């Protein structure tokens, strides 16, 4: 299930900025998961939110998995991760057009 593009556009932006501390990135993941679930509640977004809230911030594989799962519910052309050009800015972003 992917959320509608109009919702993704509203949610686009930074959820964790200026820190590469795992606990700050996890908090950003949690905030993004909550925002998505608030707009498009489903079993998939509820599971993602629960897993994010119960994750160990020191488990880098889990953080990557949660970011991948967030990206999977976003429409084509959007992703959750670091902003191109600013590795400390994690959020929901539009993919860059190929040059």
Secondary structure, 3 states (H helix, E strand, C coil): CCCCHHHHHHHCEEEEECCCCHHHHHHHHHHHHHHHHHHCCCHHHHHHHHHHHCCCCCCHHHHHHHHHHHHHHCCCCEEEEEECCEEEEEEEEECCCCC
